[in-house]
Amino acid sequence: MRRWAIFGSIAIVGLIVDQITKQYIDRSMQMFQSIPVIDGLFNITYVRNKGAAFSFLSHASWRLPFFIAISAIAAVVIVIAFNRLRKDQLLAQVSLALIFSGAVGNLIDRVRLGEVIDFLDVYWKAHHWPAFNVADSLICVGVALLALDMLREEQRQKQAKN
């Protein structure tokens, strides 16, 4: 039961932060408005993305139902995977909660707006990384932590065999 409390707490906090930041940007900025935060490195820039990462499939007519379905399926798969984790796999539990939170955060945008609000603009000179949001960050951090946990799990299994 404790692990579900951890999952729920992380997922809810991540989801709240994601949705509050997106609503703040939507209400306080004009589309394509940019606010420098760290000159030469980071801006808050209001954009919307109809596609996935790097605007993938943004012009496909079937993109919205596809992305909604994929996000919903991903959320269900994450819950099933989480339920199968051992109690001692705390890092994997945290990582799946982060990924779940990010997936649901972007799913809410797609259902509500038909697109995702992005605003974190990282760049170096004239080279901009595609803008992203808190949900995207949660997913990336969660995936990185999950990869780390998988490496650690592999080492544990090797040590157990020896």
N, C-alpha and C positions, 0 to 999 in steps of 0.2 A: 504494500500500500504506500509506503514511503517513497518508492521510486516514481509512482504515478503523481504524487504530490510535487516531487521535484520537476517532473516533466511538465505538469500543468502550470506550475509557478513560472518556469522559464518561458514556456510558450505564451502564457498570458502577458507577462512583462514585455517580451519581445514584440508581441502583436500590438500592445498598447503604445509602445514607443514608436513603432512603425506607423501606425495609423495617425497618431497625434502629429508626428513630424510631417506626414504627407498632407494632412488637413491644414496645418499651419502654413506650409508652402503654398498650397492652393488658395488660401484665403488672403495671404499677405503679399504675394508676388504676382507679377504679370508673366504670362507665358514668355519664355526665353529671357526673362530678366536674370541678371547675374550679379551676385554680390561677392567681391573678392574677400577671401578669408586669410589665405596665405599667398601673397603675391608670387606668381611664377609656379604655383603648385596646386592650389585648391580654391575653388569657388563654390558657392551655393548657386546653382543655375536651374531654374524651373523649366523642365521639359516633360513631355509625355511620350510613352513608348507603347505602340500598338502591338509590337512583336515581342520576341523573347530577347535573350542576350544579344547585344550588337544589332538590335532591331530585326533579328531573324524572323522571317515570315510576316513582316509588318504589313505587306501589301496583299497577302493571300486573303481571299474572300471568306474562307472557312476558318481563319485564324482564331477568332474569339471562342467558338464552341470547342475547338481543338485545345486551346490553352486552358480553358475552364475545366475540361474533362481531364487533361493531364495533371493539372494542379490538384483536383479532387482525388484522382487515383493515387497520386503521390502521397497525399495526406493519409489516406487509408493504409497504403503500404508502409508508411513510416510508423503508424500506430501498431500495425501487426509486427513489424520488425522490432519495435521497442518492447512489445509484450514478450518476445522470444529471447530477449537479452537476459543474461545471468544477473543476479543481484550485485555482483562485484564489478560489473562493467559500467562504472560510474561515468567515465569519459564518453563512452558510446551513448549512454543515456542522455547526457547533456547535449552531445552533438545532434542526436535525433530530435531533441526538443527544439534546438535552434533551427534546424532545417524545416521542421514542421511549422514553426512560427513564421518563418520567412515565406514558405509556400502558401500558407493561409493568408498572410498579409497581402501578397500579390494577387491571390485569388479574389479577395475582397475588392480590390481595385478593379479587376477585370469584370466582375459581376456588377459592381456599382457604376463604373465609368466606361467600360469597354476597352480600357487601356490602363497602363500603370504610370503613376506619378514618380518621376525620377528627379533628383536634385543634387546629388553629390557629384561634383565635377572635379576630377583629379587630372592634372595635366603637367607637362614639362615643355616649356617654351611653346611651340605651336602644335605639339602632339597631345591630343586629349584622349583619355580613356573614355569610353562611352559612359554617360551619366548613369548613376545607379541610386539605390535607396537603402533604407535600413533593412528591409526584408532581404534584399540581395546580399547585403553584408552578413546577415544572420545565416543565410544559406551557405555562403562561402566559408565563414568561420566554422560552421557546423561540419561541412564536408572536410575541411582541413583537420579538424579534431577527430573526425571519424577515421580518416586515413591514418592519423597518428595512432589511434586506438587499434586499428587493424594491424599495424606494424608491431605494436607492443604485444598484441594477442598472439601473433605469429611467433614472436620471440619466446613468450611464455610456453607455448605448445612445444617448441623445440627443446626448451630447458626441461620440460616435464618428461620428454622422451629419453633424455640423457640420464 
